[in-house]
Amino acid sequence: MRQIKDFLAKPFFRDYRVLGCLWMLLPIVMWLAKMNRANNYLIYRGSFWNAWRGWNIYMLNPAEYGDCHHYGPLFSLLFAPFAIVPKWLGVLLWGIALTVFLYWAIRRSQFTKYQQVFILWFCAHEMLTALFMQQFNIAVAATILLAYYLIEKEKDFWAAFFIMLGTFVKIYSIVGLAFFLFSKHKGRLIGGLLLWAAVMFVAPMPLFHGWDYIVEQYYNWYVSLAEKNTLNAGSIMQNISLIGMIHRVTGLQFSDLWIIVPGMVLFALPYLRFDQYKHVPFRQTILASVLMFIILFSTGSESSGYITPFIGICIWYTAAPWKRTGWDIALLVFVFILSSMSPSDLFPAYLRKEWVQPYALKALPVTLVWLKLCYEMMTREYGRVE
């Protein structure tokens, strides 16, 4: 760990101007590669125009794009600025907006400069992978980080805003409630959640044909998610999670609850260590656990969603008040090689096509980190500097 700190301590690598330029290059790289093949952008664009015309937001349109829309009606409203401009410009602006949002969330966090620099360097390649798919998962990570940060800053009302903003687009962000026990103003947080939920629910109505239409779209959203969950099990590009990995490696078909329930127990056990709540490193590792858990235990996990657990892995590595071992560094390298590099052309194509994709092995290193994190949260003292 000392070697990594020394490396990142060099002026070039810890200069926010360098990191800002690097991250702003990522959406440009995506745009140059995907401006004419941005399927997810076209889906999002289609959702806005379908809503504008009063059509089903979740209808298929194979002439324009593959798959169908799976985000909440609020997203169609939020996407308006990127849908009304020419497609080539919309793709670029969408990539820039996602990048700026997550970069800002990381910089606004209460992480030390070392932690921020580590996250921005370590996650850069995974960020590019997410951008190639133009996925909202990038914004999901940002909303969770901001919810945690604002609860830490005792700005619970605005923490509630980001929790609800993410939730009304993609259900994942509801995990921001995992920080509820850390809040010093629980009443304010609950009030904010209720208020912002009401605001998010009705926000699309003035532009998109009123109450009846939007309520119908919420039902259609539910139907689309149910259908997607069924389809995920049979897709090699979906369910890239601990759940998917176990099913594919064993070849057995059984209820996902046999995996999810033990996972939820492991996730919840550290919350019983009330004496550790006062330590910032412990609260940060809860955040890290949340960021990994939502991908590892979701059948909807995709390769492009791994920007979220990657931030969690960086927090796991840097938040511990004790010295990281050589095994921890080896695990970090394993994460980068197998989980981050495997979707890229720099990884052997044979291994990717014959092993990593069919068996969802991208989830393996993240699973190992999460299990080690759960063990540490249950056994280590986070108030002791070693």
N, C-alpha and C positions, 0 to 999 in steps of 0.2 A: 504493500500500500504506500510505503514511503517513496518508492521509485515512481509510482504513478503521480503522487502529489508533487514530487520534484519536477517531473516532466511537465505537468500542467501549470506549474509555477513560473515557467519561462514566459517572459512578457508577451510573446507572439500568441501563445496558446491560451492565455487568460485574458486577452484583450477583447472586450465586448464588441468592439468595432469589427474585429476579424470574424467573430462568431456571428454577428448580425449579418455581415456580408455573405458568409457561408450559407446561413439559413435562407437568405433572400435569393440566393442562386438556385436553391432546390426547386421552388415552383417554376422558375424559368427553364430548368432542365426538364421538368415534367411537361411543361407547355410545348417545348420543342419536340419532345418525343410523342406527345399524346394529343396535340391540338386537333388532329383529324380522326382520332380514335378514342375519344373521351366518353365512353359509354355511360359511366355513372353520372357525369355532368349532364349528358343528354336526358337521362332519367329524371334528374332533379329539375332540369329546365322544363321537361314535359309536365312534371307535376304542377308547376306554376301555371302553365298555359291551360292545362286541364281544369284547374281550379278557377281560373279566370273565365273560362267558358261555361263553367257550371257542370263539367263532366266528372266522372269518377276519377279521383286522383290516382287510384291504384289500377287503372285499366292497362292492359297490355297494348303496346304499339310497336309491333315487330318491324314496321317499315322505318321507324326512327331509331330504336334502341332495343337491346336485348334485356330480358328480365323485366320486372315492374318495380314500382316505387314501394318502399317499406318504412318511410318515416312519417311522423305525425303531420296533421294538417298545418300546424304552426310552421313547419319547415317550408312549405310552399310559399308562405308569406315572407319568411326570412330570405328566401332565395330570389325574391323578385329583382333586386339590383343586378344579379348575375344572369337573369333570364331575359331581360329586356334589351340587353346589348347584343351585338353580333356574337355568334358562337365562339369564334376564335378569340375574341377579347374576353368573353365570359369565362372560358377555361382558365385563362391566365389570372384574371381577377379573383376567381374562386380559390385557386391555389395560393395566391398571395394572402388572401384573407385568412385562410386556415393556418398558414405559416405564422403570420403576425399574431394571431390569436393565441396559439400555443406558446410562441416565443415570449409574448407579453406575460402569459400566465406563469411561466417558469421564472422570468425576471422579477415578477411581483411577489413571488413566494418568499417565505421566510428562510429559505435555504441559504447556507453560507455561499460565498463566492466560489469556493472550491466545489461545492455540490452543484451549483448552477453550471459551472464550466464543464464539469464531468458529464452532466446530463446532456448538455448541448453538443458535446463532441461524440459521446457514446451513441446517442440516438439519431445522429444526422443521417446515417444510411437507412435506418428503419423509417425515419420521417420521409425520405425519398420514396421508399416502397409504398407508404400510405398515400403519398401525393399522386403516385402513378395511377392509383385507383380513385382519386378525387374523393376519398371517403370522409364522411362526417366524424369518423372515429377520432380524428385529430382534435376536433372541437370537443368531443366527449372527454378526452383526457384533460383539456383545458378547463372545462367546467368543474371537473372533480378537484383539480388542483386549486382553483379559485374558491370553491366552497370550503375546502380545508383551510386555506389561507385566511379567508374572511372570518371564519369561526375562531381561528387563533387570534385574530385582531379584534375580536368581540364585535364584529360588524355582521351580526347574525341575519339581519333583514336582507342584506345584499347577498349573503351566502345562500339564503333561501331562493333568491332570484336566479342564481346560476344553477342550483339544483333543479328547479322547476323548468328553466329554459332548456337544459339538456334532456330532462325527462319527457317533456312534451314533444321532443324531436325523436329521441331514441331512448328507450326505457332504461338503458344502462346507467344513466346519470343519477337514477334514484339512489344509487349506492352512496351518494353524498350524505345520506342519512346515517351512515356508519360513524360519522363524527358527532352525532347528536350528544353522546355522553361527555364529550369534551367541551360542549357549549356551556358558558356561564350565564347565558340568557335564554334558557330553553323556551320560555313563554314567547319571547320575541321571535325565536326561530320558528316555532309552530305557527304563530300568527302570520309571519312572513310567507311560510309555505302555503297556507290557505289563501292568502291574498294573491300571491303570484300565480297559484294554480288557477284561480278564477280569471285572472288577467290573461294568462296564456291560453286558456280554453276559449275565451271569446274573441281574442285578438284577430283571428282571421276573418271573423264574421262581417265586419264593415266592408271589406274589399271583395270577399268571396260569397256573396249571395245569402247572407244571413244565417239565422239560427238553424233552420231545418236542414239546409244543405251541409253545414259544418258538422252537425250531430250525426248525419248520415255518413259523412266521411270518417268520423271517429269509429263508427261501426265497421266501415270498410277497412280501416286500418287494422282493427282487431282481426278481421277475417284474413287479411294479407299476411299478418304475422303468424297466424295459426297454420296457414298453408306453407309459409316459408319454413317453419319449424319442421314440418313433415318432410319437405324436400331436402332439408339440410343433411339428413342422415345418409342420403344416397349420393351426395355430391362430394367429389374429391377436393373441391375448392372451398367447401364449407365445413363447419364443425371441426376446425383445426384447434382443438382444445384437448384438455385432459380426458374429457368424456369421449371425444372422437378417437383419440389415440388408443384408449383402452379397448373400445369396441373393435377397431380395425386390427390392432395387434393380436387380440385374442380370437377374433372372428366370431365372437359370441354376441347374441342379441338379448338384451335384458333391459329392464327399466333403468333410465338414467338416474333415478332416485337412489339407486344403490351406490352411486358415485357422488351425487350432489349432497345427500344428507351427511355422510361422513365429512365431506369438504366443508359444509356449513358448521359442523361441530368444531373442526380444527380452526376454522376462521374465527369462531366466537370465543373459544377458550381463553385467548389472551385478554379479553375484556374483563375477565375475572380478577386480573391482577391490578386492583384499584390503586394500590400503593405506587404503581409505576406511571399513573396518569400524569403526575406532575412533571415528568421528565420529557423534554421536547423530543429526544431521540426515539423514545417509545411511541409517542404520538405520530411521529414521522413514519415509523415502521408499520403502524396500523394503516396509514395512507398507502404505503408500499404494498401491503397485503391486499387492500381494496383494489388497487390498480391491476394486480395480477389475477385476483380471484374472478373478476367479471369476464375475463377472457378464458381462463382455464375451465370455468364451469358454465359456459354458454354454448349451446349447439349452433348458434349463429356466428361464432367466431370465424374470422377470415384472416388470411395472412396480413392483409393491410391494417388489421386492427391491433397488431402487436406493438404499435407505438405506445399504447397505453401501458401494458406490463413492462415495456422496456424502461419507461420512466420509473416505474416501481422498483425495478431491479437496481437502477442507479441509486435510488434512495436507500434501498436495503444495504447496498455496499458502503455508502458514504455516511449514513446516519449513526452507525454503531459507534459507541464511545470506546470500544476496545480495538486493538490492532487486528486487522484482517490477516488471515493466514494465507500461505501459498495455495492451499486447497480452495480458498475463496476466490483467489485470483484465477486459478485454473477453471473454476466454475464460470467465472465471468467471461473468460476466453471462449469456453464451450458455448455459452449463450450467444456470443457474437458470431461465431463461425456457423453453428447449426441453425440458430433461430433467425439471425439477421441476414446472413450471407446466402443461405440456401435458396431463396427465390431468385437470386441474381444470376447473371451469366458468368460471374466469377466463381461460382460453385459448380463442381462437376455435374454435367447434365444427367449422366447415368444415375448417380446417387439421388439426385433430386426427383427424377421421374420414377425410379424403381423402389426407392425406400422412403424418402422424406415425405413426398406428397401422398402416396398410398396409405402410409401409416400415421400421418399427421405428426411426424416427429419434430416439427417446429415447436410443438408444445412441450417436448421432453425437457430441455434445459430450464425453461421457465418453471416447470413443475418442480424440478429439483431445488431451484432457488426458493420457491414458495414454501416447500416443505421444510427447508433449512431455516427460513425466516420464522415459520410457526414454532419450530423447536426453540429458536433463540428467544422469541417473545415469551415463551413459557418458562425459560430456565435462566436467562441472563438478567443482570442488574443494569438498567439503563442509566442510572445515576452515578455509576462508578466509571471514572476515566482510567483506562489502562494503557 
